[in-house]
Amino acid sequence: MRFFIYFFIFPLPFVISLVALLYVYDPFMIYHKPYFRDESYSDDMRIQAKGIIDNYDFDSYILGSSMLTWSSAKKASEVLGGKFVNISLNGSTFNEREVVLKYILKHKNPKHIIYSLDPLMLLMAVTQDVIKFDYLYDESFLNDFKIYYNVKFLFCALRYSTSEDCVGKKVELEKLMDWEQFNIKTFGGFSNWIKYYEDEDQSVELRSVMRQLKNVKTLGAFTPINNTLDIQKQLTYAKRHLFSIIEQYPNVRFSIIIPPYSRLYYRINNPTIFYGYAQILSTLIFENKSENIKFYGFDHLSYADNVANYKDLNHYYKDMNDFQLSSIADDITLLTKDNVVNYLRFVEKQIINYDVQSLLDEFQSSITSN
């Protein structure tokens, strides 16, 4: 009995005090906006999005992958109306975004959601384990507290630390996901890809591709595929994690952006990448019966021809994000049943005719000179 009293009862006031302290400290704003410190945010949006959704009065959301993290919520609000916030999840699969999307739709009655339909994620149709954050978005607020059950936040709370490592960045939400904070050297041209791809702080994807291209002196012709590919898995994936959810909320406007990967990306990859994406996209558009969904495509623009606009094969500069928002506002680059086939045929032609050899020659010349 004495052991029981010492072990269980004596620590109880300490435990209660610690729980109360962690609740007040609440670095992710799971329960409330900050007390006794400035507002700050973690750039781990899988976790941070919950506090932003609950504690602010936004009525419209940008929910994409890294392809939309440079999208300006301020510009979206100006050109589209409403009060936008960008809560895009870097590197996110559709099932990860589904967790956040369902929560928004259930709890906030949003007016407008901008979503990226990433070709690569769509083709891979992969799901990620969401156990590390999905409990934040369920119906129980008590289990949310376990996000702080670790030594790091214990010591942060005991010191009531305002360091970035503990409470995130003291920036405006508009700047939280801005890539300008990183030292990105590979925008500006293929010469920069060659010069900086080996830098460890640059794109991992670019490093991998450029190392492969080192051994490529001539690339064969892009061979069109005329037969139908098996895309049932991808269609099921898209419908389960996105479109079946959208159908339940006909009063919410959804703008679906198809991010324009560089032309080089499709040219150097197996043709099944482009034709698989083309068949999935056209099928989704033809089968869409929801009037609250609009698709916007950008692959037909000459922008995709110029690698200077990209830091690697996929990620474009923020001028494209601005253009995407303007396109939604003006309903240009809209993809419909009437134009998607011609759109994809034009993109196919651009890929077939893309001059990749001059880039390979430039790369080989740089290797020889070094």
C-alpha positions as CSV (number, residue, x, y, z in Angstrom):
1,M,0.0,0.0,0.0
2,R,2.8,2.4,0.9
3,F,4.5,1.6,-2.5
4,F,1.2,2.3,-4.3
5,I,0.8,5.7,-2.5
6,Y,4.4,6.7,-3.3
7,F,4.4,5.5,-6.9
8,F,0.9,6.6,-8.0
9,I,-0.5,9.3,-5.7
10,F,2.5,11.5,-5.1
11,P,3.3,12.1,-8.8
12,L,-0.4,12.8,-9.6
13,P,-0.2,16.6,-8.9
14,F,3.0,16.8,-11.0
15,V,1.3,14.9,-13.9
16,I,-1.8,17.2,-13.7
17,S,0.4,20.3,-13.6
18,L,2.4,19.0,-16.6
19,V,-0.7,18.3,-18.6
20,A,-2.0,21.8,-17.8
21,L,1.3,23.3,-18.9
22,L,1.3,21.5,-22.2
23,Y,-2.3,22.5,-22.8
24,V,-1.4,26.2,-22.3
25,Y,1.8,25.9,-24.3
26,D,0.2,24.0,-27.2
27,P,2.8,24.8,-29.9
28,F,0.7,23.4,-32.8
29,M,-2.4,25.3,-31.7
30,I,-4.3,22.0,-31.5
31,Y,-6.6,23.5,-28.8
32,H,-6.2,27.3,-29.0
33,K,-4.1,30.2,-30.4
34,P,-0.9,30.9,-28.4
35,Y,-1.0,32.2,-24.9
36,F,1.9,34.4,-23.6
37,R,3.8,34.2,-26.9
38,D,3.6,35.3,-30.5
39,E,1.8,33.2,-33.1
40,S,4.1,30.8,-34.9
41,Y,3.6,27.8,-37.2
42,S,5.3,24.5,-37.9
43,D,6.0,23.8,-41.6
44,D,4.9,20.2,-41.0
45,M,1.5,20.9,-42.4
46,R,0.2,17.4,-41.8
47,I,0.2,18.4,-38.1
48,Q,-0.1,22.1,-38.3
49,A,-3.2,22.2,-40.6
50,K,-5.5,21.2,-37.7
51,G,-4.7,24.3,-35.7
52,I,-5.0,26.6,-38.7
53,I,-8.3,25.1,-39.7
54,D,-9.8,25.3,-36.1
55,N,-8.5,28.6,-34.9
56,Y,-8.8,30.9,-37.9
57,D,-11.8,32.0,-40.0
58,F,-10.7,31.0,-43.5
59,D,-13.4,29.9,-45.8
60,S,-11.3,28.7,-48.7
61,Y,-8.3,26.4,-48.9
62,I,-5.4,25.5,-51.1
63,L,-4.7,21.9,-50.5
64,G,-2.1,20.5,-52.8
65,S,1.3,18.8,-52.8
66,S,4.6,20.7,-53.2
67,M,3.3,21.7,-56.6
68,L,1.0,24.3,-54.8
69,T,3.1,25.3,-51.8
70,W,4.2,28.4,-53.6
71,S,0.6,29.4,-54.4
72,S,-0.3,32.7,-52.7
73,A,-3.3,32.6,-50.5
74,K,-3.3,36.4,-50.6
75,K,-3.5,36.5,-54.4
76,A,-6.1,33.7,-54.4
77,S,-8.3,35.8,-52.1
78,E,-7.8,38.9,-54.3
79,V,-8.7,37.3,-57.6
80,L,-11.1,34.6,-56.5
81,G,-12.8,36.2,-53.5
82,G,-13.2,34.6,-50.1
83,K,-10.5,34.2,-47.4
84,F,-7.9,31.6,-48.6
85,V,-5.1,29.9,-46.7
86,N,-2.5,27.6,-48.2
87,I,-2.2,24.3,-46.2
88,S,-0.6,22.2,-48.9
89,L,1.2,19.1,-47.7
90,N,4.6,18.6,-49.3
91,G,5.1,15.3,-51.0
92,S,1.6,14.2,-50.1
93,T,-0.3,11.3,-51.5
94,F,-4.0,11.6,-52.1
95,N,-4.9,9.5,-49.0
96,E,-2.9,11.9,-46.8
97,R,-4.7,14.9,-48.1
98,E,-8.0,13.0,-47.8
99,V,-7.6,13.1,-44.0
100,V,-7.4,16.9,-44.0
101,L,-9.9,17.4,-46.8
102,K,-12.6,15.4,-45.0
103,Y,-12.0,17.4,-41.8
104,I,-12.3,20.8,-43.6
105,L,-15.5,19.7,-45.3
106,K,-17.1,18.4,-42.2
107,H,-16.2,21.2,-39.8
108,K,-15.7,24.4,-41.8
109,N,-18.3,24.6,-44.6
110,P,-15.8,25.9,-47.1
111,K,-16.6,27.9,-50.2
112,H,-13.7,27.0,-52.5
113,I,-10.9,24.4,-52.4
114,I,-8.0,24.4,-54.9
115,Y,-6.4,20.9,-55.2
116,S,-3.5,19.6,-57.3
117,L,-4.0,16.4,-59.3
118,D,-0.4,15.4,-59.5
119,P,0.4,13.2,-62.5
120,L,3.1,11.2,-60.7
121,M,1.1,10.5,-57.5
122,L,-1.9,9.7,-59.7
123,L,0.1,7.2,-61.7
124,M,1.8,5.6,-58.7
125,A,-1.6,5.3,-56.9
126,V,0.3,4.8,-53.6
127,T,-1.0,5.3,-50.1
128,Q,1.0,6.4,-47.1
129,D,0.5,5.4,-43.5
130,V,-1.3,8.3,-41.8
131,I,-1.1,6.9,-38.2
132,K,1.3,9.6,-37.2
133,F,-1.3,12.4,-37.7
134,D,-4.8,11.2,-38.6
135,Y,-5.9,11.0,-35.0
136,L,-5.7,14.8,-34.9
137,Y,-8.6,14.9,-37.3
138,D,-10.9,12.4,-35.7
139,E,-13.9,13.1,-33.5
140,S,-12.0,12.8,-30.2
141,F,-10.1,15.9,-28.9
142,L,-8.6,14.0,-26.0
143,N,-6.3,11.8,-28.1
144,D,-4.9,14.8,-29.8
145,F,-2.8,15.4,-26.8
146,K,-0.5,12.5,-27.5
147,I,1.2,14.7,-30.2
148,Y,3.0,16.2,-27.2
149,Y,3.8,12.9,-25.4
150,N,7.6,13.1,-26.0
151,V,10.7,14.4,-24.3
152,K,11.1,17.2,-26.8
153,F,7.9,19.0,-26.0
154,L,8.2,18.2,-22.3
155,F,11.4,20.3,-22.1
156,C,10.0,22.9,-24.5
157,A,7.0,23.4,-22.2
158,L,9.0,23.4,-19.0
159,R,11.1,26.3,-20.4
160,Y,8.1,27.8,-22.2
161,S,10.5,28.1,-25.1
162,T,9.7,30.3,-28.0
163,S,12.5,28.8,-30.2
164,E,11.7,27.7,-33.7
165,D,12.6,24.1,-32.9
166,C,9.8,24.1,-30.2
167,V,7.0,26.3,-31.6
168,G,7.8,26.7,-35.3
169,K,8.4,29.8,-37.4
170,K,7.3,33.3,-36.4
171,V,6.1,34.3,-39.9
172,E,2.9,35.2,-41.6
173,L,1.0,32.2,-42.9
174,E,1.5,33.6,-46.4
175,K,5.2,33.1,-46.0
176,L,5.2,29.8,-44.1
177,M,5.5,27.6,-47.2
178,D,7.5,30.0,-49.4
179,W,10.5,28.4,-51.0
180,E,12.4,31.7,-51.0
181,Q,13.7,30.7,-47.5
182,F,15.7,27.9,-49.2
183,N,18.9,28.4,-51.2
184,I,17.5,27.0,-54.5
185,K,20.3,27.4,-57.2
186,T,18.9,25.3,-60.0
187,F,16.3,27.7,-61.3
188,G,17.4,29.8,-64.3
189,G,18.5,27.3,-66.9
190,F,20.0,23.9,-67.7
191,S,23.5,25.3,-67.1
192,N,22.4,25.7,-63.4
193,W,21.2,22.1,-63.3
194,I,24.6,21.0,-64.5
195,K,26.5,23.3,-62.2
196,Y,24.6,22.7,-58.9
197,Y,22.9,19.3,-59.1
198,E,25.6,17.7,-57.0
199,D,25.0,20.1,-54.2
200,E,23.6,18.2,-51.3
201,D,21.1,21.0,-50.4
202,Q,19.6,21.0,-53.9
203,S,16.8,18.7,-55.3
204,V,17.3,15.0,-54.6
205,E,15.2,14.2,-57.6
206,L,17.4,16.3,-59.9
207,R,20.6,14.7,-58.5
208,S,19.3,11.3,-59.3
209,V,18.2,12.2,-62.9
210,M,21.4,14.0,-63.8
211,R,23.5,11.1,-62.6
212,Q,21.5,8.9,-65.0
213,L,21.9,11.3,-67.9
214,K,25.6,11.3,-67.5
215,N,25.7,8.0,-69.3
216,V,23.2,9.0,-72.1
217,K,24.8,10.5,-75.2
218,T,21.8,10.0,-77.5
219,L,18.2,9.5,-76.6
220,G,15.9,7.4,-78.9
221,A,12.8,8.8,-80.4
222,F,9.6,9.1,-78.3
223,T,7.4,6.2,-79.4
224,P,3.7,6.9,-79.3
225,I,1.4,4.3,-77.7
226,N,-1.8,3.8,-79.5
227,N,-3.3,1.0,-77.4
228,T,-5.3,1.5,-74.2
229,L,-3.4,1.0,-71.0
230,D,-4.8,-0.6,-67.8
231,I,-5.6,2.4,-65.6
232,Q,-8.3,0.9,-63.4
233,K,-6.1,1.0,-60.3
234,Q,-5.4,4.7,-60.8
235,L,-9.0,5.5,-61.4
236,T,-10.1,3.7,-58.3
237,Y,-7.5,5.5,-56.3
238,A,-8.5,8.9,-57.5
239,K,-12.2,8.3,-57.0
240,R,-11.8,6.8,-53.5
241,H,-9.5,9.4,-52.1
242,L,-10.9,12.5,-53.9
243,F,-13.8,12.4,-56.3
244,S,-16.2,10.3,-54.2
245,I,-15.7,12.8,-51.4
246,I,-16.3,15.8,-53.6
247,E,-19.6,14.3,-54.8
248,Q,-20.9,14.6,-51.2
249,Y,-20.5,18.4,-51.1
250,P,-22.1,19.8,-54.3
251,N,-22.1,23.3,-52.8
252,V,-18.3,23.5,-52.4
253,R,-16.4,24.8,-55.5
254,F,-13.4,22.6,-56.4
255,S,-10.7,23.8,-58.8
256,I,-8.5,20.9,-59.8
257,I,-5.0,22.0,-61.0
258,I,-3.0,19.6,-63.1
259,P,0.6,20.7,-62.4
260,P,2.7,21.1,-65.6
261,Y,5.8,19.0,-65.3
262,S,8.7,20.0,-67.5
263,R,8.5,18.8,-71.1
264,L,11.8,17.1,-70.4
265,Y,10.2,14.9,-67.8
266,Y,7.9,13.3,-70.2
267,R,10.4,13.1,-73.0
268,I,13.1,11.2,-71.1
269,N,10.7,8.8,-69.3
270,N,9.0,5.7,-70.7
271,P,6.1,6.8,-72.9
272,T,3.7,4.9,-70.6
273,I,4.1,7.8,-68.1
274,F,2.6,10.4,-70.5
275,Y,0.0,8.1,-72.0
276,G,-1.1,6.7,-68.7
277,Y,-1.5,10.2,-67.3
278,A,-3.4,11.2,-70.5
279,Q,-5.8,8.3,-70.3
280,I,-6.5,8.8,-66.6
281,L,-7.0,12.6,-67.0
282,S,-9.3,12.2,-70.0
283,T,-11.4,9.5,-68.3
284,L,-11.8,11.5,-65.1
285,I,-13.0,14.5,-67.1
286,F,-15.4,12.5,-69.3
287,E,-16.9,10.7,-66.3
288,N,-17.2,13.8,-64.2
289,K,-20.8,14.6,-63.5
290,S,-20.3,17.1,-60.7
291,E,-20.9,20.7,-61.7
292,N,-18.8,22.0,-58.8
293,I,-15.6,20.5,-60.2
294,K,-13.4,22.3,-62.8
295,F,-10.1,21.0,-64.2
296,Y,-7.3,23.3,-65.3
297,G,-4.4,22.2,-67.4
298,F,-1.1,23.9,-68.2
299,D,0.9,21.3,-70.1
300,H,0.1,22.9,-73.5
301,L,1.9,26.1,-72.6
302,S,5.5,26.8,-73.9
303,Y,6.4,27.4,-70.2
304,A,6.9,23.6,-69.9
305,D,9.5,23.6,-72.7
306,N,11.9,25.8,-70.8
307,V,13.8,24.1,-68.0
308,A,14.9,27.5,-66.7
309,N,11.4,27.6,-65.2
310,Y,12.1,24.5,-63.1
311,K,14.4,23.6,-60.2
312,D,14.1,19.9,-61.3
313,L,12.0,17.9,-63.7
314,N,8.7,18.7,-61.9
315,H,8.9,21.7,-59.6
316,Y,8.2,25.1,-61.3
317,Y,8.8,28.6,-60.2
318,K,6.1,30.5,-58.4
319,D,5.1,32.6,-61.4
320,M,3.3,29.4,-62.6
321,N,1.4,29.3,-59.3
322,D,0.3,32.9,-59.8
323,F,-0.8,32.1,-63.4
324,Q,-2.8,29.1,-62.1
325,L,-4.8,31.3,-59.8
326,S,-5.4,33.9,-62.5
327,S,-6.5,31.1,-64.8
328,I,-9.1,29.9,-62.3
329,A,-10.4,33.4,-61.9
330,D,-10.7,33.9,-65.7
331,D,-11.7,30.3,-66.5
332,I,-8.9,30.0,-69.0
333,T,-6.9,26.8,-69.5
334,L,-10.1,25.0,-68.5
335,L,-10.3,21.4,-69.5
336,T,-13.6,20.0,-70.5
337,K,-15.1,17.0,-72.4
338,D,-15.0,19.2,-75.5
339,N,-11.3,20.1,-75.5
340,V,-9.4,17.6,-73.5
341,V,-8.6,15.2,-76.4
342,N,-7.3,17.9,-78.6
343,Y,-5.4,19.3,-75.6
344,L,-3.6,16.0,-75.0
345,R,-2.9,15.5,-78.7
346,F,-1.2,18.9,-78.8
347,V,0.9,18.1,-75.7
348,E,1.8,14.7,-77.2
349,K,3.1,16.5,-80.3
350,Q,5.1,18.9,-78.1
351,I,6.8,16.0,-76.3
352,I,7.6,14.1,-79.5
353,N,9.2,17.2,-81.1
354,Y,11.0,18.3,-77.9
355,D,14.7,18.9,-78.5
356,V,16.4,16.9,-75.8
357,Q,19.6,16.3,-77.7
358,S,20.9,19.8,-77.3
359,L,20.6,19.4,-73.5
360,L,22.4,16.1,-73.6
361,D,25.2,17.6,-75.7
362,E,25.5,20.5,-73.3
363,F,25.8,18.1,-70.4
364,Q,28.3,15.8,-72.1
365,S,30.4,18.9,-73.1
366,S,30.5,20.0,-69.4
367,I,31.6,16.6,-68.3
368,T,34.4,16.5,-70.9
369,S,35.6,20.0,-70.1
370,N,35.8,19.2,-66.4
